[in-house]
Amino acid sequence: VSQLEAFVRNTPVLNRFLDGTLVLGDAVMLVATEASSERVPTEQIPALAAVAVASWIIAGAALGDYAMEPDPDENPLSNAMGWPIFQAVVNAMITWAVSMVVSIIGFSWLVSNFVVDAETVLEVTRDGMLSPQLEISVAMLITMSCWRGMAARLRL
């Protein structure tokens, strides 16, 4: 254990961010999901992506996603049947739900300070389509659940 790792493990706030690979992977997947929408104006993507990434990482840290706690069930049978992957997908869904609550605050601030247009975040179109940001938020549930499942599989 290096001195840096020992410092991070022993610092109360930093010990929630031990898994830097997962933090970086989450950030990349969130930015990619945010940037993939053709309905969001290009100049608004950085602000919306920053809120999405910050809210996801805050939620993930609060829920212990990045704490690198050892698997309490080291059963080879459950590992072979994919239990850690299922667990990672469910944890991603819970993190998504918490991060959406946090992101509402961020999106509200962006709209109230005229950083992004209200139509991008709030408006439902007349034909019943979701607002662009709400559409992206739902896509994040799918993207991040898949990403966390793949990340868990790569670690088996």
N, CA, C and O of each residue as an XYZ file, in Angstrom:
624
protein
N       0.851     -1.173      0.000
C       0.000      0.000      0.000
C       0.896      1.237      0.000
O       1.738      1.412      0.881
N       0.700      2.077     -0.993
C       1.503      3.284     -1.086
C       1.040      4.308     -0.054
O      -0.030      4.164      0.538
N       1.846      5.335      0.154
C       1.489      6.377      1.110
C       0.248      7.133      0.643
O      -0.599      7.502      1.456
N       0.142      7.361     -0.661
C      -1.027      8.052     -1.200
C      -2.298      7.236     -0.959
O      -3.324      7.777     -0.547
N      -2.219      5.934     -1.221
C      -3.385      5.084     -1.014
C      -3.760      5.028      0.465
O      -4.943      5.048      0.804
N      -2.768      4.959      1.343
C      -3.038      4.950      2.784
C      -3.685      6.261      3.213
O      -4.595      6.269      4.043
N      -3.212      7.368      2.645
C      -3.795      8.675      2.967
C      -5.254      8.737      2.527
O      -6.117      9.192      3.278
N      -5.526      8.276      1.300
C      -6.895      8.301      0.785
C      -7.800      7.393      1.609
O      -8.933      7.764      1.913
N      -7.314      6.207      1.974
C      -8.118      5.274      2.766
C      -8.440      5.822      4.151
O      -9.493      5.510      4.707
N      -7.550      6.633      4.716
C      -7.729      7.127      6.082
C      -8.389      8.494      6.163
O      -8.682      8.967      7.262
N      -8.629      9.139      5.027
C      -9.273     10.453      5.023
C     -10.776     10.255      4.855
O     -11.206      9.596      3.908
N     -11.586     10.819      5.764
C     -13.030     10.535      5.760
C     -13.756     10.790      4.440
O     -14.573      9.957      4.047
N     -13.509     11.869      3.748
C     -14.238     12.126      2.504
C     -13.579     11.412      1.333
O     -14.271     10.862      0.476
N     -12.271     11.413      1.288
C     -11.571     10.793      0.165
C     -11.733      9.276      0.117
O     -11.625      8.679     -0.955
N     -11.990      8.641      1.268
C     -12.100      7.185      1.249
C     -13.347      6.703      0.509
O     -13.526      5.500      0.320
N     -14.197      7.615      0.095
C     -15.354      7.258     -0.733
C     -14.990      7.198     -2.217
O     -15.816      6.801     -3.040
N     -13.754      7.591     -2.567
C     -13.329      7.657     -3.971
C     -12.115      6.772     -4.239
O     -11.208      7.186     -4.960
N     -12.078      5.580     -3.685
C     -10.928      4.696     -3.871
C     -10.862      4.103     -5.273
O      -9.771      3.840     -5.779
N     -11.983      3.895     -5.891
C     -12.026      3.255     -7.208
C     -12.010      4.320     -8.306
O     -13.046      4.638     -8.890
N     -10.843      4.855     -8.574
C     -10.690      5.912     -9.580
C     -11.060      5.455    -10.979
O     -11.548      6.251    -11.781
N     -10.836      4.192    -11.280
C     -11.182      3.668    -12.604
C     -12.687      3.738    -12.843
O     -13.133      4.109    -13.928
N     -13.462      3.379    -11.828
C     -14.917      3.428    -11.973
C     -15.416      4.871    -12.030
O     -16.343      5.175    -12.781
N     -14.813      5.753    -11.248
C     -15.188      7.174    -11.293
C     -14.954      7.722    -12.699
O     -15.827      8.374    -13.271
N     -13.776      7.454    -13.248
C     -13.455      7.941    -14.594
C     -14.360      7.297    -15.645
O     -14.843      7.982    -16.547
N     -14.589      6.004    -15.537
C     -15.472      5.319    -16.483
C     -16.889      5.861    -16.435
O     -17.523      6.048    -17.473
N     -17.388      6.114    -15.230
C     -18.721      6.700    -15.091
C     -18.783      8.071    -15.750
O     -19.737      8.381    -16.464
N     -17.763      8.891    -15.509
C     -17.747     10.244    -16.079
C     -17.732     10.195    -17.605
O     -18.454     10.949    -18.258
N     -16.926      9.326    -18.164
C     -16.848      9.210    -19.626
C     -18.179      8.749    -20.209
O     -18.635      9.294    -21.214
N     -18.806      7.756    -19.591
C     -20.087      7.251    -20.099
C     -21.192      8.303    -19.985
O     -22.046      8.404    -20.866
N     -21.178      9.084    -18.903
C     -22.188     10.131    -18.745
C     -22.012     11.237    -19.781
O     -22.989     11.702    -20.366
N     -20.774     11.656    -20.008
C     -20.524     12.694    -21.015
C     -20.899     12.179    -22.402
O     -21.476     12.915    -23.203
N     -20.576     10.930    -22.687
C     -20.925     10.356    -23.994
C     -22.439     10.293    -24.184
O     -22.944     10.568    -25.273
N     -23.149      9.936    -23.141
C     -24.608      9.879    -23.228
C     -25.188     11.266    -23.435
O     -26.090     11.459    -24.250
N     -24.665     12.227    -22.692
C     -25.146     13.613    -22.815
C     -24.866     14.169    -24.212
O     -25.714     14.840    -24.799
N     -23.685     13.889    -24.737
C     -23.291     14.439    -26.041
C     -23.963     13.722    -27.208
O     -23.939     14.224    -28.332
N     -24.556     12.570    -26.964
C     -25.136     11.800    -28.070
C     -26.490     12.319    -28.539
O     -26.971     11.919    -29.599
N     -27.104     13.196    -27.770
C     -28.426     13.691    -28.162
C     -28.310     14.768    -29.225
O     -27.551     15.725    -29.079
N     -29.065     14.600    -30.288
C     -29.091     15.624    -31.341
C     -30.101     16.720    -31.030
O     -30.168     17.725    -31.738
N     -30.878     16.532    -29.982
C     -31.918     17.517    -29.639
C     -31.413     18.634    -28.727
O     -32.053     19.680    -28.620
N     -30.278     18.424    -28.075
C     -29.731     19.438    -27.170
C     -28.802     20.344    -27.971
O     -27.931     19.850    -28.687
N     -28.972     21.664    -27.863
C     -28.048     22.567    -28.548
C     -26.600     22.351    -28.075
O     -26.343     22.195    -26.882
N     -25.684     22.347    -29.012
C     -24.290     22.026    -28.718
C     -23.698     22.915    -27.631
O     -22.918     22.442    -26.804
N     -24.054     24.184    -27.624
C     -23.466     25.100    -26.636
C     -23.967     24.837    -25.219
O     -23.381     25.346    -24.263
N     -25.032     24.057    -25.060
C     -25.560     23.760    -23.732
C     -25.065     22.428    -23.173
O     -25.264     22.138    -21.993
N     -24.428     21.627    -24.004
C     -23.982     20.298    -23.578
C     -22.974     20.358    -22.424
O     -23.123     19.587    -21.476
N     -21.950     21.235    -22.450
C     -20.996     21.217    -21.335
C     -21.637     21.460    -19.965
O     -21.303     20.773    -19.000
N     -22.537     22.411    -19.872
C     -23.180     22.697    -18.584
C     -24.060     21.534    -18.142
O     -24.034     21.146    -16.974
N     -24.831     20.981    -19.059
C     -25.707     19.858    -18.719
C     -24.897     18.614    -18.354
O     -25.250     17.886    -17.426
N     -23.820     18.378    -19.083
C     -22.961     17.225    -18.783
C     -22.272     17.392    -17.432
O     -22.128     16.424    -16.685
N     -21.846     18.615    -17.115
C     -21.199     18.861    -15.823
C     -22.154     18.555    -14.674
O     -21.754     17.952    -13.677
N     -23.401     18.963    -14.808
C     -24.392     18.668    -13.768
C     -24.636     17.162    -13.681
O     -24.720     16.608    -12.585
N     -24.748     16.510    -14.817
C     -25.001     15.067    -14.815
C     -23.849     14.307    -14.166
O     -24.078     13.422    -13.343
N     -22.614     14.645    -14.528
C     -21.447     13.957    -13.970
C     -21.324     14.245    -12.477
O     -21.117     13.326    -11.684
N     -21.449     15.515    -12.088
C     -21.319     15.870    -10.673
C     -22.399     15.190     -9.832
O     -22.108     14.673     -8.754
N     -23.635     15.186    -10.314
C     -24.707     14.566     -9.524
C     -24.517     13.056     -9.434
O     -24.789     12.465     -8.389
N     -24.055     12.421    -10.512
C     -23.836     10.974    -10.478
C     -22.708     10.630     -9.513
O     -22.840      9.695     -8.723
N     -21.618     11.359     -9.561
C     -20.475     11.051     -8.696
C     -20.804     11.347     -7.232
O     -20.374     10.612     -6.342
N     -21.557     12.408     -6.977
C     -21.995     12.685     -5.606
C     -22.875     11.542     -5.096
O     -22.685     11.054     -3.982
N     -23.828     11.125     -5.911
C     -24.707     10.020     -5.514
C     -23.921      8.723     -5.334
O     -24.130      7.991     -4.367
N     -23.020      8.447     -6.268
C     -22.215      7.230     -6.167
C     -21.325      7.215     -4.939
O     -21.172      6.181     -4.290
N     -20.740      8.354     -4.620
C     -19.898      8.437     -3.422
C     -20.735      8.281     -2.159
O     -20.326      7.605     -1.215
N     -21.903      8.905     -2.145
C     -22.779      8.803     -0.969
C     -23.261      7.364     -0.751
O     -23.434      6.928      0.387
N     -23.473      6.639     -1.837
C     -23.956      5.259     -1.732
C     -22.824      4.244     -1.593
O     -23.083      3.055     -1.406
N     -21.578      4.697     -1.681
C     -20.442      3.798     -1.505
C     -20.049      3.025     -2.744
O     -19.391      1.990     -2.639
N     -20.439      3.504     -3.921
C     -20.099      2.795     -5.163
C     -18.600      2.753     -5.433
O     -18.111      1.807     -6.050
N     -17.872      3.758     -4.982
C     -16.447      3.871     -5.294
C     -15.552      3.491     -4.121
O     -14.350      3.756     -4.158
N     -16.110      2.877     -3.083
C     -15.356      2.585     -1.866
C     -14.492      1.323     -1.977
O     -13.672      1.069     -1.094
N     -14.654      0.545     -3.019
C     -13.892     -0.693     -3.252
C     -13.992     -1.651     -2.067
O     -12.991     -2.216     -1.626
N     -15.194     -1.824     -1.565
C     -15.383     -2.774     -0.482
C     -15.343     -4.188     -1.057
O     -15.887     -4.435     -2.133
N     -14.709     -5.105     -0.354
C     -14.621     -6.472     -0.885
C     -15.994     -7.120     -0.948
O     -16.880     -6.817     -0.149
N     -16.152     -8.009     -1.904
C     -17.406     -8.731     -2.063
C     -17.609     -9.640     -0.857
O     -16.775    -10.509     -0.602
N     -18.701     -9.462     -0.107
C     -18.900    -10.320      1.075
C     -19.180    -11.771      0.702
O     -19.022    -12.667      1.532
N     -19.589    -12.004     -0.527
C     -19.906    -13.352     -0.973
C     -18.858    -13.796     -1.987
O     -19.008    -13.560     -3.185
N     -17.821    -14.424     -1.514
C     -16.760    -14.904     -2.404
C     -17.050    -16.318     -2.882
O     -16.130    -17.110     -3.085
N     -18.294    -16.628     -3.059
C     -18.719    -17.945     -3.477
C     -18.475    -18.093     -4.980
O     -19.036    -17.330     -5.767
N     -17.661    -19.047     -5.389
C     -17.400    -19.216     -6.832
C     -18.655    -19.522     -7.647
O     -18.743    -19.146     -8.815
N     -19.624    -20.202     -7.037
C     -20.847    -20.525     -7.764
C     -21.648    -19.269     -8.083
O     -22.109    -19.097     -9.211
N     -21.818    -18.382     -7.087
C     -22.575    -17.159     -7.349
C     -21.817    -16.255     -8.314
O     -22.438    -15.555     -9.114
N     -20.490    -16.257     -8.254
C     -19.710    -15.488     -9.227
C     -19.886    -16.054    -10.630
O     -20.009    -15.301    -11.596
N     -19.898    -17.370    -10.743
C     -20.066    -18.004    -12.048
C     -21.462    -17.757    -12.611
O     -21.640    -17.712    -13.828
N     -22.447    -17.597    -11.739
C     -23.825    -17.362    -12.187
C     -24.113    -15.891    -12.438
O     -25.223    -15.534    -12.835
N     -23.118    -15.031    -12.209
C     -23.277    -13.618    -12.539
C     -23.858    -12.751    -11.442
O     -24.318    -11.644    -11.720
N     -23.852    -13.221    -10.202
C     -24.416    -12.418     -9.121
C     -23.734    -11.056     -8.986
O     -24.447    -10.070     -8.802
N     -22.405    -10.930     -9.065
C     -21.790     -9.602     -8.956
C     -22.224     -8.653    -10.070
O     -22.323     -7.445     -9.853
N     -22.481     -9.188    -11.248
C     -22.936     -8.351    -12.357
C     -24.355     -7.854    -12.081
O     -24.650     -6.676    -12.281
N     -25.225     -8.740    -11.624
C     -26.589     -8.347    -11.272
C     -26.575     -7.291    -10.175
O     -27.316     -6.309    -10.235
N     -25.735     -7.499     -9.187
C     -25.614     -6.555     -8.079
C     -25.136     -5.194     -8.576
O     -25.642     -4.164     -8.128
N     -24.174     -5.173     -9.492
C     -23.660     -3.912    -10.033
C     -24.738     -3.172    -10.832
O     -24.833     -1.947    -10.759
N     -25.541     -3.906    -11.585
C     -26.612     -3.290    -12.372
C     -27.675     -2.688    -11.448
O     -28.136     -1.569    -11.674
N     -28.054     -3.419    -10.430
C     -29.047     -2.900     -9.483
C     -28.499     -1.684     -8.743
O     -29.215     -0.704     -8.545
N     -27.234     -1.743     -8.335
C     -26.622     -0.587     -7.668
C     -26.583      0.624     -8.586
O     -26.761      1.753     -8.129
N     -26.353      0.405     -9.872
C     -26.356      1.520    -10.826
C     -27.741      2.136    -10.935
O     -27.868      3.355    -11.056
N     -28.778      1.311    -10.894
C     -30.145      1.834    -10.957
C     -30.467      2.664     -9.715
O     -31.129      3.698     -9.808
N     -30.000      2.213     -8.565
C     -30.218      2.977     -7.331
C     -29.437      4.284     -7.382
O     -29.947      5.330     -6.981
N     -28.203      4.228     -7.872
C     -27.397      5.445     -8.012
C     -28.064      6.407     -8.975
O     -28.069      7.615     -8.737
N     -28.629      5.892    -10.063
C     -29.338      6.749    -11.021
C     -30.485      7.473    -10.342
O     -30.657      8.676    -10.538
N     -31.270      6.762     -9.548
C     -32.424      7.378     -8.887
C     -31.983      8.491     -7.945
O     -32.597      9.558     -7.915
N     -30.937      8.255     -7.186
C     -30.439      9.281     -6.267
C     -29.834     10.446     -7.046
O     -30.032     11.606     -6.685
N     -29.104     10.140     -8.103
C     -28.466     11.221     -8.871
C     -29.489     12.098     -9.589
O     -29.237     13.282     -9.815
N     -30.632     11.531     -9.947
C     -31.665     12.355    -10.590
C     -32.217     13.391     -9.615
O     -32.541     14.508    -10.019
N     -32.323     13.040     -8.366
C     -32.769     14.008     -7.359
C     -31.758     15.136     -7.244
O     -32.130     16.308     -7.198
N     -30.481     14.784     -7.198
C     -29.421     15.794     -7.106
C     -29.365     16.636     -8.381
O     -29.170     17.849     -8.315
N     -29.535     16.003     -9.529
C     -29.432     16.737    -10.792
C     -30.571     17.730    -10.980
O     -30.397     18.743    -11.658
N     -31.727     17.459    -10.395
C     -32.837     18.419    -10.479
C     -32.411     19.765     -9.906
O     -32.757     20.815    -10.447
N     -31.667     19.728     -8.819
C     -31.158     20.963     -8.218
C     -30.223     21.670     -9.194
O     -30.333     22.878     -9.404
N     -29.309     20.917     -9.786
C     -28.365     21.500    -10.737
C     -29.039     22.049    -11.975
O     -28.714     23.149    -12.422
N     -29.973     21.299    -12.534
C     -30.689     21.772    -13.717
C     -31.539     22.995    -13.399
O     -31.654     23.906    -14.218
N     -32.129     23.014    -12.219
C     -32.920     24.183    -11.804
C     -32.044     25.425    -11.722
O     -32.451     26.513    -12.131
N     -30.843     25.255    -11.192
C     -29.919     26.388    -11.105
C     -29.529     26.860    -12.502
O     -29.482     28.064    -12.758
N     -29.250     25.928    -13.404
C     -28.871     26.302    -14.773
C     -29.990     27.073    -15.464
O     -29.731     28.068    -16.141
N     -31.227     26.622    -15.299
C     -32.358     27.296    -15.943
C     -32.600     28.654    -15.302
O     -32.823     29.637    -16.009
N     -32.561     28.726    -13.975
C     -32.854     29.993    -13.297
C     -31.783     31.052    -13.534
O     -32.057     32.245    -13.406
N     -30.574     30.634    -13.874
C     -29.500     31.581    -14.185
C     -29.287     31.742    -15.686
O     -28.288     32.318    -16.115
N     -30.211     31.240    -16.474
C     -30.214     31.387    -17.934
C     -28.959     30.814    -18.603
O     -28.504     31.322    -19.628
N     -28.413     29.759    -18.013
C     -27.270     29.073    -18.635
C     -27.769     28.158    -19.743
O     -27.133     28.036    -20.790
N     -28.916     27.510    -19.510
C     -29.541     26.673    -20.535
C     -30.983     27.125    -20.706
O     -31.564     27.746    -19.815
N     -31.543     26.809    -21.850
C     -32.940     27.149    -22.117
C     -33.869     26.242    -21.315
O     -33.593     25.056    -21.134
N     -34.950     26.805    -20.846
C     -35.923     26.029    -20.074
C     -36.519     24.905    -20.920
O     -36.837     23.836    -20.401
N     -36.667     25.147    -22.210
C     -37.254     24.136    -23.091
C     -36.393     22.875    -23.155
O     -36.909     21.773    -23.343
N     -35.102     23.038    -23.000
C     -34.202     21.884    -23.061
C     -34.414     20.959    -21.876
O     -34.293     19.740    -22.004
N     -34.728     21.531    -20.733
C     -34.844     20.741    -19.506
C     -36.287     20.391    -19.170
O     -36.566     19.270    -18.742
N     -37.208     21.333    -19.356
C     -38.543     21.193    -18.784
C     -39.660     20.845    -19.743
O     -40.539     20.053    -19.403
N     -39.647     21.405    -20.903
C     -40.811     21.367    -21.780
C     -41.063     19.980    -22.380
O     -40.147     19.303    -22.848
N     -42.315     19.593    -22.348
C     -42.763     18.406    -23.079
C     -43.387     18.929    -24.363
O     -44.224     19.831    -24.328
N     -42.985     18.368    -25.490
C     -43.484     18.863    -26.777
C     -44.955     18.508    -26.949
O     -45.492     17.644    -26.257
N     -45.578     19.188    -27.875
C     -47.017     18.983    -28.102
C     -47.342     17.578    -28.576
O     -48.440     17.074    -28.340
N     -46.391     16.951    -29.241
C     -46.658     15.595    -29.710
C     -46.366     14.543    -28.642
O     -46.396     13.345    -28.924
N     -46.083     14.989    -27.411
C     -45.909     14.063    -26.298
C     -44.492     13.583    -26.071
O     -44.254     12.785    -25.164
N     -43.539     14.048    -26.874
C     -42.146     13.644    -26.668
C     -41.599     14.281    -25.400
O     -42.000     15.382    -25.023
N     -40.689     13.586    -24.755
C     -40.047     14.109    -23.556
C     -39.145     15.279    -23.911
O     -38.744     15.435    -25.065
N     -38.827     16.098    -22.922
C     -37.857     17.166    -23.154
C     -36.506     16.508    -23.447
O     -36.269     15.376    -23.025
N     -35.622     17.201    -24.163
C     -34.334     16.590    -24.497
C     -33.562     16.095    -23.269
O     -33.000     15.000    -23.296
N     -33.529     16.883    -22.203
C     -32.757     16.469    -21.036
C     -33.422     15.309    -20.303
O     -32.730     14.439    -19.774
N     -34.730     15.283    -20.264
C     -35.416     14.152    -19.640
C     -35.178     12.874    -20.447
O     -35.018     11.792    -19.884
N     -35.157     13.016    -21.750
C     -34.857     11.873    -22.615
C     -33.446     11.347    -22.331
O     -33.232     10.137    -22.259
N     -32.491     12.263    -22.172
C     -31.113     11.871    -21.863
C     -31.039     11.231    -20.482
O     -30.306     10.263    -20.281
N     -31.790     11.765    -19.540
C     -31.772     11.200    -18.188
C     -32.269      9.759    -18.181
O     -31.722      8.923    -17.462
N     -33.288      9.462    -18.962
C     -33.767      8.086    -19.076
C     -32.721      7.225    -19.785
O     -32.508      6.072    -19.408
N     -32.073      7.776    -20.801
C     -31.014      7.035    -21.497
C     -29.848      6.732    -20.565
O     -29.181      5.707    -20.708
N     -29.602      7.626    -19.608
C     -28.521      7.386    -18.643
C     -28.809      6.160    -17.776
O     -27.882      5.445    -17.394
N     -30.060      5.916    -17.467
C     -30.407      4.717    -16.706
C     -29.962      3.477    -17.462
O     -29.380      2.564    -16.877
N     -30.232      3.442    -18.744
C     -29.872      2.290    -19.562
C     -28.359      2.211    -19.743
O     -27.762      1.153    -19.545
N     -27.739      3.329    -20.120
C     -26.303      3.347    -20.380
C     -25.498      2.985    -19.138
O     -24.589      2.157    -19.201
N     -25.830      3.604    -18.017
C     -25.039      3.389    -16.813
C     -25.269      2.000    -16.219
O     -24.349      1.417    -15.646
N     -26.459      1.472    -16.345
C     -26.694      0.100    -15.879
C     -25.856     -0.880    -16.689
O     -25.237     -1.787    -16.133
N     -25.842     -0.694    -17.993
C     -25.025     -1.562    -18.857
C     -23.543     -1.394    -18.556
O     -22.810     -2.378    -18.457
N     -23.104     -0.153    -18.411
C     -21.689      0.107    -18.139
C     -21.258     -0.530    -16.820
O     -20.200     -1.156    -16.754
N     -22.049     -0.381    -15.792
C     -21.680     -0.952    -14.494
C     -21.660     -2.481    -14.567
O     -20.811     -3.119    -13.944
N     -22.581     -3.064    -15.316
C     -22.554     -4.514    -15.497
C     -21.295     -4.969    -16.216
O     -20.677     -5.963    -15.834
N     -20.913     -4.231    -17.268
C     -19.683     -4.581    -17.987
C     -18.458     -4.397    -17.099
O     -17.552     -5.230    -17.115
N     -18.422     -3.317    -16.327
C     -17.286     -3.061    -15.437
C     -17.176     -4.169    -14.389
O     -16.072     -4.604    -14.061
N     -18.307     -4.624    -13.866
C     -18.283     -5.708    -12.892
C     -17.781     -7.000    -13.531
O     -17.018     -7.745    -12.916
N     -18.208     -7.262    -14.763
C     -17.773     -8.475    -15.454
C     -16.278     -8.449    -15.730
O     -15.610     -9.478    -15.621
N     -15.751     -7.293    -16.084
C     -14.321     -7.173    -16.355
C     -13.479     -7.419    -15.104
O     -12.302     -7.766    -15.204
N     -14.073     -7.242    -13.940
C     -13.325     -7.414    -12.687
C     -13.418     -8.815    -12.119
O     -12.744     -9.118    -11.134
N     -14.229     -9.677    -12.705
C     -14.342    -11.049    -12.185
C     -13.118    -11.851    -12.545
O     -13.027    -13.028    -12.196
